[in-house]
Amino acid sequence: MRKETALERRFWTFWLSGILLLAALVVMNVWLVTDVAPLGISDHQAAGNVSRVDNIHADWAASGVMDLAIYSMELDLIFIAVYAWGAFAGGRMFAALPHPMVARLGKVIMVAAVGFAIADYAETISQLIQAAFTGGHDMLASVAAAARPIKTILFLVTFFGVLVGLAIRSWKSRAP
């Protein structure tokens, strides 16, 4: 039986912790769903302009969940770091394997993890500044809306890339 390396332990710890934090964010989002924001925090991310952001903030304030929205954004900042670090560690783990296909996939995951962290931080920090300090702001709303599809695609690349890498690694280790 092969002994687990420090990199593998780091990967499992951070990647799975990131997934758990994401699950907590999804649960918190249930309380942020309102008539004005039927998708909760996703509507805030995609708002794109001061008017839409201010409408969402007013609705959340009237519903008594504005503080929860801010806490959710703060937790998202933690999620980004934990998940991205875990995905990056997974990419490094795959990149170090002797199988060229898995090694290439690992490098793609590493690049996607860094890009995900940058895009999601741009989005979440822009949201948090608006929610906690300034109210709606066109430039910040535009940054969040522009970063949203980028971070979503890069998250999917890391998430499914890791799953595919784990499956291939498992399959390759069983092959004669």
Phi, psi and omega in degrees: 000135182281139179276137180289133181276168177298323179296319177296317178298318178298314178303304184300318181297308185284317183295313179292323176297321176298318178297320177296319177296321177297319178299319178297320178295321178296317178295316179299326182298333180305321182281349180265000178281121179224180178297322181280331180235074184295344175254011177066230185298330179299324177294322178294319180297322185267001188308308173082344179208163186299320182298312181295317179298313180297324177296317178295315179300316180298319180293318177295320178297316179296330179274355179076024183240013181298318178298320178297321178299317179294317178299321179298318179293322177294318177295326178299323178300321178290315178306313183304310182296313184294310182295313183298319179296319178296316179296319178298316178297321176298317177299317178297320180298315180290321181297334181276354182282153183283358181271116186303320181296316180290322179296318177296317178301319179300319179294321177297317179297318180300312180296316180296323179296317178295314178298319177302312182300316181296311182294317182289324175296318178301315180295308187290320178295320177299318178295312185296319178301317180294315185288322187264336190232307194255346192076189182300143180214123186304313182296314181294320178296322178294318178299313180299315181294323180288324183284335186304307181294328180295310181294327179294313179298315181293325175298314180298321177299315181291315184297305181287330175299317178296316180298316179295317179300318178295318180295315180294317180300316179296316180295316180294326182287338178271340182291145182291000000 
